[in-house]
């Protein structure tokens, strides 16, 4: 009797378990680089383990948690076949949200969804995530790679992640610490970061038809290289500020732009005024504006316009704060101040024109 069968199988449905196992083996070396002493076990378990007794020196530890993705920037990575930078974006989107309240990033898990498992591609994505975790000071303690044939094309993928941090309760940063007269310190972005790519892709790729491989003189590199520039990870920079001087609040500038995200941390009765004339956005922002005839307000509520993180500090902390960031190689400047709300209906506003 023949042992052959025409019955269905997982493989015939499009899922390659062996390829998944190969991807896990390839990513192990990168995950190991993120290891912190509190992490127990290794890659391959059903759950990542983190020794919470390491937090016993806290009087009242508050756990901070966040989850996010990278959005349609993954389409640029797919088109160019570049997979080892998108992980930096993922870590930044998660861990820079966590540090806003003053929390130290502890660990992260990732979720990678693909149409077909190409082990080397998955490993390259995880490599980027692991490198990002090192830059954020956190461990990558687990994750999941899911193969979705029939729902995603063979080259399609998406990434998401969740992270956890910790902050002492009496050191929690936020609106209740902000006072009139505080300075608004802007920290430079590395470019577009990971927000607004639906607009960017629509303007530059769909409407203008610009090739990703083309060199753009204003950018000094190819369009694809510019669009894939990894999101800056500010976690350790923010923690350095907390250690060296008094900080009242942070604001991570993501979807919604600078004014909307800054308004999220401004308390009732106060207003943040940011002067556009204190900096000049990178050329990529002007490229999007000119190519798509995008109005300034639309651009500012979609893109970060060159500012990726905001620190709100008392006036007497400004010099130390700027010196600390400069020592860390991060361009930062006083961009505005906290005033009375007055007749303003929003918590933050941009005034003036860029230099």
N, C-alpha and C positions, 0 to 999 in steps of 0.2 A: 504494500500500500504506500502511495506517495505521501511524503511528509509536507509537500508544498500546500500552501493555502492561499486563497484569494481574499481572506478576511482582512478587514481594516486594521490599521495599527496607528500608534501615535506618530511614527515616522511618516507613514503615508498621508497623515493629516497635516504634515508640515513641521512637526516639532522634532528637533534633533537633540536628544538627551546627551549624546556623546560630545557634541559641539559645546553644549553648556558646561559639561564637566571640564573640557579643555579650557574654556574661558576662565573658570574658577582657578585652575592651576596657573594660568598666565598672570592672573591678577594678584596672587598671593604675595609676591615680592613687594608690590607697591603698597598693599594694605599694611604689611609689616612695618613700613617706614613711618606710619602714623601712630604706632603703638605708644600709649602712655602707661606708666606703672600701674594705674588703676584697672587696666584692662585684663580680664581673665580669659583663658582659652584662646583658640585660634579661629581662623576662617573655616567655615563649613558646618558650624553648629546651627541649631534651629533658632537660637537667639544670641545676640551679643551680650556679654556680661561686663559690667562696670562695678568695681568695688566701692559702694557708697560709704563705707567706713572712712574713706579718704576725706569725707566732708565733715568728720566729727569735730574738727576744730572751729567750725562755724557755730555761732551762737544760735542763729535762726536762719538756716540755709533756704533760700527760695530757688526752686528749679524753674528755669526759663526754657520754653520750647517753641520751636518754629518749624514750619514746613514750606517748601516752595519748589519751583521748577525753573527752567531757563527760558521757556516760551519758544517763540518761533525762530530764535537764533539757532536752534538745532538744525533748521533747514539750510542755513548757510554752511554749517559744518558738513552736512550730508552732501550738498552740492560740490563742495571742494574736496571731500574725502579726508577731512582733517578732524580727528576725533579726540586728540589729547589735550585740547584746551577748554572744551566745553565744561569739564568737571570743575575748573577754577570758578567758572560762572555759578555753578550750582552751590558750591561751598559759600561763595560770597553772598548769594541771595539769602541763604539760610542763616549763616553765622553772623553776618553783619546786622541782621534783624535782632538776633539774640543779644549782641553786645550793646545795643542801644540802651537797655535798662541797666547797664553796668555789669552784666553777667560775664563770667569767664566761660568760653566754649569748652565743653567737656568731650562730647562724642557725637557722632553722626552716623546715620544709616542712609543708604541710597536705594533707589528703585530705577532700573533700566528696562525699558520695554522696547522690544525690537520685532521687526517682521520676520527676520531670520537671524539666528545666532551666527555671527562671524566671530570666532573666538578672539582674533587679533584686534578687531574693532572694539569689542566689549572691553578687552583688557586695556586698550588705549583710553577709553572713556574713564575707566576706574583709575588708571594712572593719573589722569588729570584731577580726579576727585581727591585722590590720596595726596597729590602735591598741594592741592588747595587746603586740605586739612592740616598739613604741616605748616602752611602759611598762617592758618587761623589758630594753631596751637591745640587742635582737637584730635581725637582718635576716630578712625573709621572702623566701627566695630561690627558692621554687618550690612547686608543688603540683599537685593533680589534682582535676578535677571529673568525677565519673562519673555517668552517667544509667542507672538500673536499672528501666526500665518492666517491669511484671509482677511484680517482686519487692517494690517499694515503691509506695505510693500516690502520687498526683500531688503531694501536699503534704508527703510524708514526706521526711526527710533525716537524715543523721548526719554527724558531723565527727570527725576524728582528726588527730593531728599528731605529728611527730618533731622533736627539737631536738638541737643539739650545743653544748657549751661547752668551755672549757679552763681548767685549773688547773695551777700549778707543782707538781711532784711533792712537794716538801718543804713545801708549804703545804696539802696535802690534809687536809681536816677529817674527823673521824670518831671512832669509839669509842676508838681508842688514845690520843687526847688528853685524854679526860675523866678528871677526878680527884675523889676524895671532897672534899666541901665546895664544889664548883662550884655556881653559881646557875642555876636554870632560869628563863629569861625568856620570858614568853608575849607574843605579838603578836596583837592583836585581829583576828578575822575580820570580813569585811564582811557576814556572814550565813551562810546555809547552805553557801555556796560551790558545789561541784559533786559532792557525795557524799551518798548517802542518799536520793536523790529517788524511788527505788522505794517506800521507806517513806513519805516525805512525800506523794507522790501517792496512795498507797493510803489513808492516814489522812484527808487533807484533801479530796481530790477524790472518790475512789471511795466511801469509807464515809460521810463527813460531807456530801458533795455541795456543798461550798462553791464558789461561782462565782468564777472568777479575776478577774472585773471588779468584785467587791464590795469596798467599802471596809471595812477591818478596823480598828476603833478602836485596839486594842492595838498595831497595827503602824504606825498613822499614815498608811497608804496602802493601795492595793488589794492583795489577796492576790497577784495576778499580778505586780505591781511588786516585791513582796518576794521572790517565788520566782525572779524573773529578775535580781535584784541580782547584778552580775558578781562573780566570785571575785577577791579582792584578789591583786595580783601583788606578791610580796615581793622579787623578785630584786635590784633596785637597793638596797633597804633592807638586805638581807643583805650585799651587797658593801660598802655604806657602813660597816657594823659591822666588817667585816674590815679595812677601811682605818684605822679610828679606834681600835680596841682589840683585845685578844686574844679570839679566839673558838675554842672547842674543837669545837663541833658544832652542826648545825642539825637540826631534824626538821620535815618538811612534814606537817601534820595533814590527812590525806585519809581514804580508806576505812579503817574499822577504829577511827576515833576517836583521841583524844589519847593515851591510855595505850598502845595497841598500836603507834602510830607512834613514840612516844617510846622505847619499849622496843627498837625496831630499831637505835638508835644507842648503847644503853647496853652497856658491856662486861661480860663475866663478872666477878662479884665485887662489882659496884656496882648501885645501885638508885636510881631517880628517884622522889621523892615530890612530888606536886603537890597543893596545898591548894585545894580548890574555893572556900573562903571568900575567896580573893583577887580574885574577880571575879563579876559577875552576867551570865549569858548573856542575849542579846537576846531580846525577847518572842517571836520566831518559834519558838524552841526550846520554850518553855512551851506555845505554841499546839499544837504537834505532840504534846507529852506529854499535855496535858489532853484534846485532841480524840480521840486514839486510845487513851487510857489506857495509854500506853507506859511501861513500867518504866524507872527511871533507868539501870540498867546496860545495858539494850537501847538506850536513847537515846544513851548515852555511847560505845557501841561502834559506832554507826552514824553519828552526826553530830559535827561539830567542837566543838559547845557554846560557840562564841565565840572559840576559839583556832585560828588558821590556820597559825601557824609558831612554832616554839620555837627559842630560841638558848640554848646551854649555854656559860657563860663563867665564868672564875675570879672569885672574890668581889671582887677588887680592880678588876675591869673593869665591875662593875655600873653604877656612876654614869655613866661615859662612855657605856656602851651605851644606857642609858635616855635620856640627854640627846640622843644621836645620833638615836634613833628619834623622840623628841619633836620635834626640829628638822625632821624629815621629815614631821611630821603624823601619825605612827602611834602609836596608843595601845598601850602596852606596860607590863608590870609584872613584878616578881619573883613567880613563882607556886610556887616550890618549890626543892628542893636535891637534890644527889647524896649518897647515903649508902652505907654498906656494905650488901651484899646481905642478910647475916644469914639469917633464916629465910624471906625472901621467895623465891618461886619464879618470879616474873616480873621483868622489868627495870624496870617503872614501875607506879605505882599512884596513884589519886586518893584523897584523904582529906578528911574534913570535909564541910561542906555549903556550898552557894553562899549568898552574902549575900542 
